[in-house]
Amino acid sequence: MKIFLSHRFWLHALTLAAFFTPASSYPAIPEISSPLPVPTTPEIPPLEIPEEPMPGIVLRKLAFDREFDSPVMLASMPDAGGEQVIAMQRGEFCAVRLDGSGQWRPFLDFREKMKGVVLFEEGVHGIAFHPRFSENRLFYLSYSQNEPRRTVISEMRASKDSTPDALPETERVLMEIPQPLADHWGGHIAFGPDGCLFIALGDGGLRDDPYRLAQNPWVLHGKILRIDVNGRSGKLPYAIPDDNPFTKVQTVRPEIFALGFRNPWGLSFDARSGQLWCADVGQDLWEEINRVESGANYGWSDRDGPAKSAFHAHSYLPNTATTDPVHAYTRMRGEGICIVGGLLYRGQKLPQLDGAFIFADWGYGSVWALGIDPASGLPVRRSVLHRKDPEHKFNPTLVTADLDGEPVLLSQDGALYRLEKDDD
């Protein structure tokens, strides 16, 4: 998710020694009443692909007798009788059934741990269940903590009951990543078809990536990481997969799978091909969708969306090759302000969406399907599935799927929605 604050930054040439000092030693970045202006007024680009409404699909609210406070993630428990777990930003986790029964039950109460973690982007960011959960009862969490400010990735065990409950006393911390500032956490986690855990991390905060962390290959910010939770590398509480792209490059952290992200939100794997997709929340101009490849650099903050950034005169490192987004939309055309990922649809109930990437905008409450040519992999159309009614408190925080691959949307107001066939 995205926080809209106004800051002046002191452009600081980051060194490795400076980065590993305590958070209190970072240079002060005073706030001002308005953001720094973009140096040049960009020309509004034409829409690259046609946008058109797609009739026959409707957004329907799921019936529950409660609200789910700021839900950020929905994860499936393998072989757990059809339950999925909703992670809420302030530390509550509930197991739910999305079969229309409205059934829910507590799964984990982390609210005491989240006391004092109250800023807009702080809190719980993700949950993912081990592919062999039915055997080992392991699942994984991503959340933020303060004093010092940091992202925590941890492992926890659940009970062996037919309706499992989390056992918080079993928590084992895998990673603690120091955070210089209180926004752009990213934090979504997901297991890939290869059994590795993928972790999306934002650039650490403020405008323009002032510390240039997203392009710094020796820090984990602004990256997607890939680790093996089943092994150990040296004294690390996890293993570095041998086929990670930078394991033999001494100047790059070996956990890094891909780099150059601002605030990645919504990791998902194509159920058919295994391809990783990720939405990346933009700054002033662009919101983007990326097809994430091993070792690729997606440009931020040398680039902003499909263009060179206006706020950094030079690339962080020379001769940096970057990968353009699959698709980007822009505030310059009034399309949205904060992208929310996202999944490539492979369900059965909405065949007109097969192979399309479904995504939304948190601020505008719009939901789209990006039609992609299977031969070229390029987008060919953008279909509008839903436009927010001004009276409707709909601010989507995630586009994900139920156990059958059918789209489910979480909304910050505490409701869950489905995209369904409109029979009216």
Summary of the structure (lengths in Angstrom):
residues: 424
radius of gyration: 20.5
end to end distance: 33.8
largest distance: 62.9
contacts: 1398
relative contact order: 0.15
helix: 4%
strand: 37%
